[in-house]
Structures are given as structure tokens and as C-alpha cells.
Amino acid sequence: MTRREELLNIIGKEHMAQGIGLVDEILFLEERLSELRKLPQIRVSESDPRKQKATAAARMYKDTLNEYNNTLRLLLKISGDIGEGEEESPLRKWLKLREENG
């Protein structure tokens, strides 16, 4: 089973139209993350080895990883694995109780 098939199975047939673009996006981001992981993430100063800075690849990796996580979260929400079935948070319960009591 390919990675694409795995992701499509997560979505299910009822949400296929909504999730097919997300699956392609996730596959693209996974490939991009794999490429960025191979590049150097920090640059050490030649004059002072104690000084280190993040490279452009490290920043791109961080941004791409954030986009990947958000896209994956959206895919899971569409499939119904998260979001709808979650228990109501204590803060939401408290706010609802305050609204009802005025």
C-alpha cells in the first residue's frame, strides 16, 4: 500500500472530494521535508565556533513542518478523526454555564 493510498483510506469515500487535494499537498510536503532534512541546519561562525546561526534551510524546514502539521490536522478533521468527537473542554463548559446563568 502506497502512502497516498494510506492517506486516502484515512479520509474515507464519503469525504474523498474534499480531501484529495489535501492528500496531494501532504505528499508534496513530506517530500519537501525529506529534502530539507538532508541540508545543514546550523551555520558555525568561522571566527568564533561558539556562535551558531540557523541556516535558510532550517527556517524553511520549520515553516514547511508547520504547514505540514496544519494540513494533516485539517485532513484528520475532515475525516472525522478529530474535532467533532472530542470532549468539550473545561473552559468551554464553564463559559457555557456562565452564559446560561447570565
The 8 nearest C-alpha neighbors of each residue, nearest first, counted from 0:
[[1, 4, 2, 5, 3, 6, 8, 7],
 [2, 0, 4, 3, 5, 6, 7, 8],
 [1, 3, 5, 4, 6, 0, 26, 7],
 [4, 2, 6, 1, 5, 7, 22, 26],
 [3, 5, 7, 1, 2, 6, 8, 0],
 [6, 4, 2, 8, 3, 7, 1, 9],
 [5, 7, 9, 3, 8, 4, 2, 22],
 [6, 8, 4, 10, 9, 5, 3, 11],
 [9, 7, 5, 11, 6, 10, 4, 12],
 [10, 8, 6, 7, 11, 5, 78, 75],
 [11, 9, 78, 7, 8, 14, 15, 18],
 [10, 12, 8, 13, 9, 14, 15, 7],
 [11, 13, 15, 14, 10, 8, 7, 16],
 [12, 14, 11, 15, 10, 16, 78, 17],
 [15, 13, 17, 12, 16, 11, 10, 18],
 [14, 16, 12, 18, 17, 13, 19, 11],
 [15, 17, 14, 18, 19, 13, 20, 12],
 [18, 16, 15, 14, 19, 20, 77, 21],
 [17, 19, 21, 15, 20, 16, 14, 22],
 [18, 20, 22, 21, 15, 16, 17, 23],
 [21, 19, 23, 22, 18, 24, 17, 16],
 [22, 20, 24, 18, 23, 19, 25, 74],
 [21, 23, 25, 19, 24, 20, 18, 26],
 [22, 24, 26, 20, 21, 25, 27, 19],
 [23, 25, 21, 27, 22, 26, 28, 20],
 [26, 24, 28, 22, 27, 23, 21, 29],
 [25, 27, 29, 23, 24, 28, 22, 30],
 [26, 28, 24, 30, 25, 29, 23, 31],
 [27, 29, 31, 25, 30, 26, 32, 67],
 [30, 28, 32, 26, 31, 27, 25, 33],
 [29, 31, 33, 27, 28, 32, 26, 34],
 [30, 32, 28, 34, 33, 29, 35, 27],
 [33, 31, 35, 29, 34, 30, 36, 28],
 [32, 34, 30, 36, 31, 35, 29, 37],
 [33, 35, 31, 32, 36, 37, 30, 38],
 [36, 34, 32, 37, 38, 33, 60, 31],
 [35, 37, 33, 34, 38, 32, 60, 39],
 [38, 36, 35, 34, 39, 33, 40, 32],
 [37, 39, 35, 36, 40, 56, 34, 57],
 [40, 38, 41, 37, 56, 54, 42, 57],
 [39, 41, 57, 54, 53, 56, 38, 42],
 [42, 40, 53, 54, 52, 39, 51, 43],
 [41, 43, 52, 51, 54, 53, 44, 40],
 [44, 42, 51, 48, 50, 45, 41, 52],
 [43, 45, 48, 47, 46, 50, 51, 42],
 [44, 46, 47, 48, 43, 50, 42, 49],
 [45, 47, 44, 48, 50, 43, 49, 51],
 [46, 48, 44, 49, 45, 50, 43, 51],
 [49, 47, 44, 50, 43, 45, 46, 51],
 [50, 48, 47, 51, 43, 44, 46, 45],
 [51, 49, 48, 44, 47, 43, 52, 42],
 [50, 52, 43, 42, 44, 49, 41, 53],
 [53, 51, 42, 41, 54, 43, 50, 44],
 [52, 54, 41, 57, 40, 42, 55, 51],
 [55, 53, 57, 56, 41, 40, 42, 52],
 [54, 56, 58, 57, 59, 53, 40, 60],
 [55, 57, 59, 54, 58, 60, 40, 35],
 [58, 56, 40, 60, 54, 55, 59, 53],
 [57, 59, 61, 55, 60, 56, 62, 54],
 [58, 60, 56, 62, 61, 57, 63, 55],
 [61, 59, 57, 63, 58, 62, 64, 35],
 [60, 62, 58, 64, 59, 63, 57, 65],
 [63, 61, 65, 59, 64, 60, 58, 66],
 [64, 62, 66, 60, 65, 61, 59, 67],
 [65, 63, 67, 61, 66, 62, 60, 68],
 [64, 66, 62, 68, 63, 67, 61, 69],
 [65, 67, 63, 69, 64, 68, 70, 62],
 [68, 66, 64, 70, 65, 69, 28, 63],
 [69, 67, 71, 65, 70, 66, 72, 64],
 [68, 70, 72, 66, 71, 67, 73, 65],
 [71, 69, 73, 67, 72, 68, 66, 74],
 [70, 72, 74, 68, 73, 69, 67, 75],
 [71, 73, 69, 75, 70, 74, 68, 76],
 [74, 72, 76, 70, 71, 75, 77, 69],
 [75, 73, 71, 77, 76, 72, 70, 78],
 [76, 74, 78, 72, 80, 73, 77, 81],
 [75, 77, 73, 81, 79, 78, 74, 82],
 [78, 76, 74, 79, 75, 73, 14, 10],
 [77, 79, 10, 75, 76, 80, 74, 9],
 [80, 78, 76, 77, 81, 75, 83, 82],
 [79, 81, 75, 78, 76, 82, 84, 77],
 [82, 80, 76, 79, 75, 83, 84, 85],
 [81, 83, 85, 76, 84, 79, 80, 75],
 [82, 84, 85, 81, 79, 76, 80, 86],
 [85, 83, 82, 81, 86, 79, 80, 87],
 [86, 84, 82, 83, 87, 81, 88, 80],
 [85, 87, 88, 84, 83, 82, 89, 92],
 [86, 88, 85, 91, 89, 92, 90, 84],
 [87, 89, 91, 90, 86, 92, 85, 93],
 [90, 88, 92, 91, 93, 87, 94, 86],
 [89, 91, 93, 88, 92, 94, 87, 95],
 [90, 92, 94, 88, 93, 89, 95, 87],
 [93, 91, 89, 95, 90, 94, 96, 88],
 [92, 94, 96, 90, 91, 95, 89, 97],
 [95, 93, 91, 97, 96, 92, 90, 98],
 [94, 96, 98, 92, 97, 93, 91, 99],
 [95, 97, 93, 99, 94, 98, 92, 100],
 [98, 96, 94, 100, 99, 95, 101, 93],
 [99, 97, 95, 101, 96, 100, 94, 93],
 [98, 100, 96, 97, 101, 95, 94, 93],
 [101, 99, 97, 98, 96, 95, 94, 93],
 [100, 98, 99, 97, 96, 95, 94, 93]]
